[in-house]
Amino acid sequence: MKAIVLRELGDPDKLVLESVPDPDPGPGGAVVRIRAAALNHRDAWIRRGQYAGIRLPIVLGSDGAGEVVAVGAGVDERLVGQSVVINPSLDWGTDDRAQGPAYHILGLPDDGTYAELVRVPAANLCPKPGSLSSEAAAAIPLAGLTAYRALVTRARLQAGETVLVTGIGGGVSTFALLFARHLGARVVVTSGSDSKLERARALGADGGVNYKSEGWGKAAQAMCQGGPDVIIDSAGRDAFPTLLEIIKPGGRLVTFGATTGSTATVEVRRIFWKQIAILGSTMGTPREFGDMLTFFAQGGVTPVVDQVFPLADAAGAHRRMDQAGQFGKIVLSVGV
């Protein structure tokens, strides 16, 4: 099969199309012929050597959709031929509250979806929502699951509440906007790009603030009619003190990333005096993945695909991500 192989760390040109052996399903496993795969920032961090536990060579990619072509011992053979989307959240464990010690994500240390074929546990395959193309379905898994757990499980978002989503345009933040609107919430977003704010409004955002502007926190607070009930944040250090200042008393701040840094100086009194709940969130459980897919199966939500590249141009797709100009998911088309 053909696959994009990373043999040395560095710039996007280190992603090279090669011929590699076909995977074997193994006991409990299945082999999926990938029709489309999507990029995540995790892929770029691994490529640049900014991620723990890197091993080379590796086939990157956590997100994928395609058809099952083979199954291993103990797997129902009727799965062969079915169109599926892959849940990249592997070996979550038995406690829904947090992942267990064996937890890992497809694409490191296991070879991922930047390939014509990938081996995954059969339990991590779900039917592809019939209304979606392979490219749209491939855009969902990692970002969609992360957004769903943050909003639904951790924040327990209710209809009529107001959500502030930081960094709109990224995969998780875009899904958070779509899911929050689907659940009946008002949504205000932030971005450093006015064009991304306009795109967000076209998708249903009730307002948007450029975080590069002076006093952006107060402006966001006013748009949220006194402050957000829920904040979904991936920025970390640069935004965190302002977010604690503008959130409503009793609000819930969910953090799933730290793109501007993981260390922030905050006024602790704001947390206890306003009775704020600060909640961490990472990926999600198999149950949450299945529940999240129902949003798409019901036809109420459509993934936002930024741009589609051929598999052979994975380097070009990574350059697009490095430029931070995307709105929604960057996708690789793997074949017919």
C-alpha positions as CSV (number, residue, x, y, z in Angstrom):
1,M,0.0,0.0,0.0
2,K,0.9,3.7,-0.3
3,A,1.4,5.7,2.9
4,I,2.9,9.0,4.1
5,V,5.9,8.0,6.2
6,L,7.7,10.4,8.6
7,R,11.3,9.1,9.1
8,E,12.9,12.3,10.5
9,L,11.5,15.3,12.3
10,G,11.3,18.7,10.7
11,D,9.4,20.7,8.1
12,P,6.5,19.4,6.1
13,D,8.8,18.0,3.4
14,K,9.8,15.2,5.8
15,L,6.4,13.7,5.0
16,V,7.2,11.3,2.1
17,L,4.9,9.0,0.1
18,E,6.2,5.4,0.2
19,S,5.2,1.9,-0.5
20,V,4.9,-0.1,2.8
21,P,3.5,-3.5,3.7
22,D,-0.2,-3.9,4.1
23,P,-1.4,-4.1,7.7
24,D,-2.8,-7.3,9.1
25,P,-6.0,-7.0,11.2
26,G,-4.8,-9.3,14.0
27,P,-7.2,-10.7,16.7
28,G,-10.0,-8.3,17.4
29,G,-8.8,-5.9,14.7
30,A,-10.0,-4.7,11.3
31,V,-8.3,-3.2,8.3
32,V,-10.0,-0.1,6.8
33,R,-9.4,1.1,3.3
34,I,-9.1,4.8,3.9
35,R,-11.0,7.1,1.6
36,A,-10.2,10.3,3.4
37,A,-8.1,11.4,6.4
38,A,-8.0,14.7,8.3
39,L,-5.2,16.6,9.9
40,N,-4.9,17.6,13.5
41,H,-2.4,19.9,15.2
42,R,-1.2,16.8,17.0
43,D,0.2,15.6,13.7
44,A,2.2,18.8,13.2
45,W,3.5,18.7,16.8
46,I,4.7,15.1,16.3
47,R,6.4,16.1,13.0
48,R,8.2,19.0,14.7
49,G,9.3,16.8,17.7
50,Q,7.0,18.7,20.1
51,Y,5.1,15.7,21.4
52,A,5.9,13.0,24.0
53,G,6.8,9.4,23.1
54,I,7.7,10.0,19.5
55,R,9.0,6.9,17.6
56,L,10.2,6.9,14.0
57,P,9.3,5.9,11.4
58,I,5.6,6.6,11.8
59,V,2.5,7.0,9.7
60,L,0.7,10.0,11.2
61,G,-3.1,10.6,11.2
62,S,-5.8,10.1,13.8
63,D,-8.9,10.8,11.7
64,G,-10.2,8.6,8.9
65,A,-13.2,7.3,7.0
66,G,-13.5,4.4,4.6
67,E,-14.6,0.8,4.1
68,V,-13.6,-2.4,6.1
69,V,-11.7,-4.8,3.9
70,A,-10.6,-7.4,6.4
71,V,-11.2,-8.5,10.0
72,G,-9.3,-10.6,12.4
73,A,-10.2,-13.5,14.7
74,G,-13.1,-12.8,17.0
75,V,-14.6,-10.1,14.8
76,D,-18.0,-10.5,13.0
77,E,-17.2,-10.9,9.3
78,R,-20.3,-9.0,8.4
79,L,-18.3,-5.9,9.1
80,V,-16.4,-6.3,5.9
81,G,-17.6,-3.9,3.2
82,Q,-19.3,-1.5,5.6
83,S,-18.5,2.2,5.4
84,V,-17.1,3.4,8.7
85,V,-15.6,6.3,10.6
86,I,-12.7,5.6,13.0
87,N,-12.7,6.5,16.6
88,P,-9.0,7.4,17.3
89,S,-9.4,7.3,21.1
90,L,-7.8,3.9,21.9
91,D,-8.0,1.9,25.1
92,W,-9.8,4.6,27.1
93,G,-10.2,2.2,30.1
94,T,-13.1,1.5,32.4
95,D,-13.6,4.9,34.1
96,D,-15.6,7.4,32.2
97,R,-14.2,10.2,34.3
98,A,-10.6,10.0,32.9
99,Q,-8.6,7.9,30.5
100,G,-6.6,4.9,31.9
101,P,-2.9,4.2,31.8
102,A,-3.0,2.3,28.5
103,Y,-4.8,5.1,26.7
104,H,-3.3,6.4,23.4
105,I,-4.4,8.1,20.2
106,L,-4.2,6.6,16.7
107,G,-1.3,7.9,14.8
108,L,1.4,7.4,17.5
109,P,2.5,4.9,18.6
110,D,0.3,3.0,16.2
111,D,0.5,3.8,12.5
112,G,-2.3,6.1,11.5
113,T,-4.6,7.2,8.7
114,Y,-2.2,8.9,6.2
115,A,-2.3,5.7,4.2
116,E,-4.4,3.6,1.9
117,L,-5.0,1.0,4.6
118,V,-4.9,1.2,8.4
119,R,-5.3,-1.4,11.2
120,V,-7.6,-0.4,14.1
121,P,-9.4,-2.4,16.8
122,A,-12.8,-3.3,15.4
123,A,-14.5,-1.9,18.5
124,N,-13.3,1.6,17.4
125,L,-15.3,1.5,14.1
126,C,-18.7,3.2,13.8
127,P,-21.0,3.4,10.9
128,K,-20.4,6.5,8.7
129,P,-23.3,8.8,8.8
130,G,-24.9,8.1,5.4
131,S,-25.5,11.8,4.5
132,L,-21.8,12.7,4.7
133,S,-19.1,12.4,2.1
134,S,-15.9,10.5,3.1
135,E,-14.1,13.9,3.4
136,A,-16.7,15.3,5.7
137,A,-16.9,12.2,7.8
138,A,-13.1,12.1,8.1
139,A,-13.1,15.6,9.5
140,I,-15.1,14.6,12.6
141,P,-13.3,12.1,14.9
142,L,-10.6,13.8,17.1
143,A,-11.9,17.3,17.0
144,G,-15.6,16.4,17.2
145,L,-15.1,14.0,20.1
146,T,-13.0,16.6,22.0
147,A,-15.6,19.3,21.4
148,Y,-18.5,17.0,22.5
149,R,-16.9,15.9,25.7
150,A,-16.0,19.5,26.6
151,L,-19.5,20.9,26.0
152,V,-21.8,18.0,26.9
153,T,-20.0,15.9,29.5
154,R,-17.8,18.4,31.2
155,A,-19.7,21.7,30.9
156,R,-23.1,20.2,30.9
157,L,-24.3,22.9,28.5
158,Q,-28.0,23.7,28.7
159,A,-30.2,25.3,26.0
160,G,-30.5,29.1,26.5
161,E,-27.0,29.4,28.0
162,T,-24.3,31.5,26.4
163,V,-21.0,29.9,25.4
164,L,-17.7,31.7,24.6
165,V,-15.5,29.7,22.3
166,T,-11.9,30.9,21.9
167,G,-9.7,30.6,18.8
168,I,-12.5,30.0,16.2
169,G,-11.3,28.4,13.0
170,G,-9.6,25.4,14.5
171,G,-11.2,22.0,14.3
172,V,-12.3,21.7,17.9
173,S,-13.5,25.3,18.2
174,T,-15.5,25.0,15.0
175,F,-17.2,21.9,16.2
176,A,-17.9,23.5,19.6
177,L,-19.7,26.3,17.7
178,L,-21.8,23.9,15.7
179,F,-22.6,21.6,18.7
180,A,-23.5,24.5,21.0
181,R,-25.9,26.0,18.4
182,H,-27.4,22.5,17.8
183,L,-28.0,22.3,21.6
184,G,-29.8,25.6,21.7
185,A,-27.1,27.8,23.2
186,R,-26.0,31.3,22.2
187,V,-22.4,31.4,21.0
188,V,-19.8,34.2,21.0
189,V,-16.3,33.5,19.5
190,T,-12.8,35.0,19.5
191,S,-10.2,35.0,16.8
192,G,-7.2,37.0,15.7
193,S,-8.7,37.2,12.2
194,D,-11.7,39.3,11.3
195,S,-12.4,37.1,8.3
196,K,-12.7,34.0,10.6
197,L,-15.1,36.0,12.8
198,E,-17.2,36.6,9.7
199,R,-17.1,32.9,8.8
200,A,-18.2,32.1,12.4
201,R,-21.2,34.4,12.2
202,A,-22.2,32.8,8.9
203,L,-22.3,29.5,10.8
204,G,-24.5,30.9,13.5
205,A,-22.3,32.6,16.0
206,D,-24.1,35.5,17.7
207,G,-21.1,37.6,18.0
208,G,-17.3,37.7,17.6
209,V,-14.3,39.6,19.1
210,N,-10.8,40.0,17.7
211,Y,-8.5,39.1,20.7
212,K,-5.8,41.3,19.2
213,S,-8.0,44.4,19.9
214,E,-7.7,46.4,23.1
215,G,-10.3,45.6,25.6
216,W,-11.4,42.4,23.8
217,G,-12.4,40.8,27.1
218,K,-14.9,43.5,28.0
219,A,-16.3,43.4,24.5
220,A,-16.8,39.7,24.7
221,Q,-18.4,40.0,28.1
222,A,-20.9,42.5,26.8
223,M,-21.7,40.3,23.8
224,C,-22.4,37.5,26.2
225,Q,-24.9,39.8,28.0
226,G,-23.0,40.1,31.2
227,G,-20.6,37.2,30.7
228,P,-20.6,33.7,29.4
229,D,-22.1,30.8,31.3
230,V,-19.6,28.4,29.7
231,I,-16.1,29.0,28.1
232,I,-14.5,26.5,25.9
233,D,-10.8,27.4,25.7
234,S,-7.7,26.1,23.9
235,A,-5.5,29.2,24.2
236,G,-4.2,28.8,27.8
237,R,-1.8,31.3,29.1
238,D,-2.6,34.4,27.2
239,A,-6.3,34.3,27.5
240,F,-6.8,32.6,30.9
241,P,-6.7,35.6,33.3
242,T,-9.1,37.5,31.1
243,L,-11.5,34.6,30.8
244,L,-11.6,34.2,34.6
245,E,-12.4,37.9,34.8
246,I,-15.3,37.9,32.4
247,I,-17.1,34.6,33.1
248,K,-20.4,34.8,35.0
249,P,-20.5,33.8,38.6
250,G,-21.1,30.1,38.8
251,G,-19.7,29.6,35.3
252,R,-17.8,26.7,33.9
253,L,-14.5,27.1,32.1
254,V,-13.4,24.0,30.1
255,T,-9.8,23.9,29.0
256,F,-8.7,21.4,26.4
257,G,-5.4,22.9,25.1
258,A,-2.7,25.5,25.6
259,T,-1.7,26.9,22.3
260,T,-0.2,30.1,23.8
261,G,1.4,28.3,26.7
262,S,0.5,26.1,29.7
263,T,1.5,28.4,32.5
264,A,-0.7,31.3,33.4
265,T,-0.7,33.8,36.3
266,V,-4.3,34.1,37.7
267,E,-6.0,35.8,40.5
268,V,-7.2,32.9,42.6
269,R,-9.8,35.0,44.4
270,R,-11.8,35.2,41.1
271,I,-12.2,31.5,41.1
272,F,-13.5,31.0,44.6
273,W,-15.4,34.3,45.0
274,K,-17.3,33.8,41.7
275,Q,-17.6,30.1,42.4
276,I,-16.2,29.2,39.0
277,A,-15.7,25.5,38.0
278,I,-12.5,25.0,36.0
279,L,-12.7,21.7,34.1
280,G,-10.0,19.8,32.1
281,S,-11.0,17.8,29.1
282,T,-9.2,15.5,26.7
283,M,-10.7,13.4,23.8
284,G,-13.5,11.1,25.1
285,T,-15.0,7.7,25.7
286,P,-16.4,5.2,23.2
287,R,-19.9,6.1,24.4
288,E,-19.3,9.8,23.9
289,F,-18.0,9.1,20.4
290,G,-21.2,7.2,19.4
291,D,-23.4,9.9,21.0
292,M,-21.5,12.6,19.2
293,L,-22.0,10.9,15.8
294,T,-25.8,11.0,16.3
295,F,-25.6,14.8,15.8
296,F,-24.5,14.1,12.2
297,A,-26.7,11.1,11.6
298,Q,-29.8,13.2,12.5
299,G,-28.8,15.8,9.9
300,G,-28.6,18.7,12.3
301,V,-24.8,19.4,12.0
302,T,-22.5,19.4,9.0
303,P,-18.7,19.3,9.4
304,V,-16.7,22.3,8.1
305,V,-14.0,21.2,5.6
306,D,-11.4,23.9,4.9
307,Q,-9.5,22.4,2.0
308,V,-8.9,18.9,0.5
309,F,-5.4,17.8,-0.6
310,P,-4.4,14.5,-2.3
311,L,-2.6,12.0,-0.1
312,A,0.6,12.6,-2.0
313,D,0.6,16.3,-1.0
314,A,0.4,15.7,2.7
315,A,3.3,18.2,2.9
316,G,1.2,20.9,1.3
317,A,-1.6,20.1,3.7
318,H,0.8,20.5,6.7
319,R,2.0,23.8,5.3
320,R,-1.6,25.0,5.2
321,M,-1.9,24.1,8.9
322,D,1.4,25.7,9.8
323,Q,0.2,29.0,8.2
324,A,-2.9,28.9,10.6
325,G,-5.2,30.2,7.9
326,Q,-7.7,27.3,7.9
327,F,-11.3,27.5,9.0
328,G,-12.5,24.0,9.8
329,K,-10.6,20.8,9.0
330,I,-7.9,20.2,6.4
331,V,-8.5,16.8,4.7
332,L,-6.5,14.3,2.7
333,S,-8.3,12.5,-0.1
334,V,-6.8,9.0,-0.2
335,G,-8.4,7.5,-3.3
336,V,-11.6,6.2,-5.0
